Amino acid sequence: MEPATPFTLFGYFDIILLSVIILFNILLLKFDIVKEISWKVIVIRFAILFIIFPMLSSKVEVANVYRKFEIVDGFNLLYIWLRWPTWWILGAIEITAFNSIINKKQRRVVNRHNT
C-alpha cells in the first residue's frame, strides 16, 4: 500500500476503519443492540475512536512510509502527527451523532408508552 500523500491525512487503511465504524453503527441501530447509553458504552467507544484507531492508523502509515522511502527523516513522518486530531474530531462527531440517535429512539419509545 502507498503511504498517504502529505496534507491528505487519510489513507486507504483509514477509509477502511471509517467504513467499519459506519457499518458497526448501522448494525447497532438496526438491530437495537444498544438500548441506552451507559458509561461502559461511552468508555469503549472513546477508547476505540480516540486511542486504538489513531494508533493503528499511525502504525500502518509509518510502515507504509518505511516501505516506500529508503531514507526516512522527520519530514516524511511529520504529517502523521495530524492523524490523531483528525481521528479525535471524527470520533467526537461519531459519538455525538450516535448518542443523539439513541436518545431520539429512547424518547420515541417513552412517548409511545405514555400515549
N, C-alpha and C positions, 0 to 999 in steps of 0.2 A: 504494500500500500504506500502511496505517496504521502509525505507529510503535507499538512495544510500550508498554503502559502501565507506568509506573514500578513497580518491585518484581516485574515479571514476568520480566525478564531474558532472555526468549526470544521472538522474533518469528517471523513466517512464514518469513523467509529462513533463520533458524537451524534451524527444523524441516526445511527442505529440505536444508540442509547435513548435518544429522544423518542424514537418510534416505539421502543419498548415501554417507556413511561406512558405514552399516549394509549397504547394497546392495553396496558395494565389498568389504566384508569377507566377505559371503556368497559373492560370486563368487570371491574369492581362495581361500576354503576349499573351495568345491565343486569347483573345477577344479584344486586342488593347485598353484596358481601359485607360492606361496611354500612351499618345502620346508623351509627352516630360517631362523632369524632371524639375519641378519648385521648388521653395523654400518651398512651402507648402508640397509637396510630401516628400522632404528630412526631414523636421521637424517632420512630422507624423511618418515616418519610424524610424527616430532617437529616438523619444520618445518611440515608441513601443519596439524597439530592445535593447535600451541601458538603459531604466528605467523600463518600465512596465513588460516586460518578466522576467528580472532578479529578480524584486521584487516578482512577482508571484511565480517564481521558488523557491526563498528563503523561502517564507511563507509556501508553500506546504511542502518543505523539513523539516522545523522546526516543523511543525505539525506532520509529519511522525516520526521524532526523538522523540518527546514527547509522541507519541502514543506507540512507541516500548520500550523505556527505562524508568525504574522507576526513576532512578537518572540521571539527565541531568546536565552535567557540561560543561565548556568551550571547553574541548577536543572533546566532542561529536558534537559540533557545529562549530568547527574550520574550517573544510573543506568547509562550506557554504560560507565563505568569498571569496573563489576562484571561486564560481559560477559567480560572477559579471564580473570579467575579461574574463572568458570563454565566456559569452554571448556577451561581448564587441567585442571580436575577431570574433565571429561568425557574429555579426551584421555588423562589418566593411567589412568582406568578402562578406556578402549578399548584402549590399548596393553597394559596388564596382562592383560586378558581375551584379546586376540588372541595374545600371546606364550604364555599358558598353554595355549590350544587347540593352537597349533603344536607346543609341547613335548610335549603328550599324544599328538599324532599321531606325532611322531618316536619316542616311547617304544613305541608300539604297533607301528610298523614294525620297530624294533630287536628287540622281543620276538618278533615273527613270524619274523624271520631267525634268531634264536638257538634256536628250538624246532624 
